[in-house]
């Protein structure tokens, strides 16, 4: 299985061999005809070599197509044109009497095959671009599109809002204007079209992921959901943009047009505000001679997953920490961490506070935590997901007093680790998805005064334990990934033996 997948991935490399060799054979034929020079032996050799390489390229392409990540119709066209190219090139080699004609047909077939291949790789409109949507422009606020309605009466507003399913509170004042914004259509979608559709659309579904419709974006790919509304850091659609360009998970892949910092900021803003796929509206009313914004309405996006984190739960604990001044980390220490594949990034050009991520660490060991401890109170966010982290490793984290977000997703920690978590005084969010945490561990979390968000799906906790945690921390938001707990069956089972 691995060998066939590997051979299939060689298709982009192998496909260039018949292209170059067969075009060279065609050029030799033209050279021989017009210069009256005998190069028949060289032509035969080029045609034979080009034919053999075309067979290998076709075979590799067939294996690559089995991944199911490409549009079936385009694959069919590309595949059979490629096979036809190989057949005609062999015919040109063996039938010397009409070699010139057969080679010309081969070159034509080669060009059509290459065109279909380009459509598969870059999209159907790569060679002949279609008219794109409105070009992406810098947006200083969410209101990328504004529609002004002069002197709109409350009755008119009610009719308009009823059509768009937006509820406006009645007001006796006259509304002066209505502003609408559609950040997905006007800002996010143009970036997806320009930078993502070539690999994630109906034509090509790399990783089983399509980004060309709302339905497919919410569906995610082979590795699960890519979007968590309200939480950019937990959305791989956004998080993979932040990885180093040479990282295997970085998107767009190395060599493809990369997103600018402004474009990445647009994705962060869109996801942070709920990842809405619908138009939003703001109503401005006139009160005496002073213009005031009296109400902001937002349509309910029924497509937002249950795992979204409401903005109301994002407190200012982290913000207060970031207001403090902190000395920069010595470059030698940053280089040491980088050499161990630990990603360290700051919160901006003017901040020395840090986010630490172990996503690229391939050979985890406890001493890596000791190295992170050297960063001290500069660490505000720490991601240890999918690493073999032990409870004793978590105990060491008590030295990082400024951690506000801790991701322990799919780690082998137990309830004992949460006994040490309570020693993080500023913790606001913790991800325990896929761990062995039980209700006993949740009791320890009750000691985290600032805790606002807990991710708990696929753990050993029960509805009773979660309810107890909510009683201890009334403002805590517990995310269960849509899982509904079943009531325990207290009936005694009968022995049927």
Beta strands, then each sheet from edge to edge (+ up, - down):
strand 1: 175-181
strand 2: 280-287
strand 3: 290-297
strand 4: 343-346
strand 5: 354-357
strand 6: 379-383
strand 7: 405-407
strand 8: 429-431
strand 9: 453-455
strand 10: 477-479
sheet 1: 1+ 2- 3+
sheet 2: 4+ 5- 6- 7- 8- 9- 10-
end
